[in-house]
């Protein structure tokens, strides 16, 4: 999957959301005007795509096979989660990357030429993930004084 943007950081954050490990701190994200809608959209739309990705990965790991069908199922689940999170967090950059890939496929070319857009998308997703975590960590490190 080297040709596709890495979603490790945001997928890890999604896991923390799903596992409830950030539950005590989620109010901080929900109250933050910059991240409220992003957080709500991620939870409403992308929880299912992450769960599908995890199921596909576990099924592939359990079978131990590398048949094309297994790889395609896992790739489809990966791309589904990528599409979901990227459309919420980095829609313009995701569209530019997806358009580049589509154009490359239309001309039956390798989409190596989309490398810059791929790196920009990865950087954007990491930045958004770090910013969301920063909201949580900042409020843990520097609690507001009580009135």
C-alpha positions, -999 to 999 in steps of 0.1 A, spaced: 0 0 0 30 22 -5 12 41 -33 -16 52 -9 -14 78 18 -7 66 53 -35 70 78 -17 55 108 -20 86 130 -57 93 124 -66 55 125 -49 54 159 -69 84 171 -101 67 157 -91 36 178 -88 57 209 -122 71 202 -138 37 197 -121 21 227 -133 49 249 -98 57 261 -104 94 255 -140 95 268 -132 117 298 -115 143 275 -139 143 246 -159 172 259 -129 194 252 -131 185 215 -169 188 214 -166 223 229 -138 235 206 -153 255 178 -125 245 154 -128 207 160 -164 201 171 -179 194 136 -148 174 126 -150 152 157 -188 147 153 -184 139 116 -155 114 122 -176 96 148 -208 96 128 -193 86 94 -159 69 100 -164 46 130 -179 20 107 -152 23 80 -125 19 107 -143 -12 121 -145 -26 85 -108 -20 80 -99 -37 113 -121 -67 105 -105 -70 70 -71 -69 86 -79 -95 112 -94 -118 86 -64 -114 64 -40 -120 94 -61 -150 105 -61 -167 71 -24 -161 66 -30 -160 29 -21 -133 4 -46 -141 -23 -55 -112 -45 -90 -113 -31 -78 -109 4 -56 -80 -6 -84 -63 -25 -108 -66 5 -82 -51 27 -73 -24 2 -110 -15 -3 -115 -12 35 -83 9 37 -94 32 9 -129 35 24 -115 47 57 -90 70 40 -118 85 19 -140 90 50 -113 107 72 -97 127 44 -130 141 32 -137 154 67 -102 166 77 -85 176 44 -111 177 17 -93 199 -8 -60 180 -6 -78 147 -7 -97 157 -39 -65 168 -55 -48 135 -47 -79 114 -58 -82 134 -90 -45 127 -98 -49 90 -91 -80 88 -112 -63 106 -141 -33 83 -139 -56 53 -139 -76 67 -169 -43 69 -189 -31 35 -175 -1 51 -159 16 46 -126 4 71 -101 40 79 -90 34 114 -103 9 118 -75 36 115 -49 37 152 -39 -1 152 -34 1 120 -14 27 135 9 7 167 13 -24 146 22 -4 126 48 10 158 63 -25 173 65 -39 142 82 -11 141 107 -14 178 114 -52 175 120 -47 145 142 -20 163 162 -41 194 166 -71 173 179 -48 156 204 -33 189 213 -67 202 224 -71 173 247 -35 174 260 -35 211 265 -65 210 287 -49 182 307 -16 200 311 -30 234 318 -64 230 335 -86 261 337 -87 277 371 -119 271 389 -141 301 394 
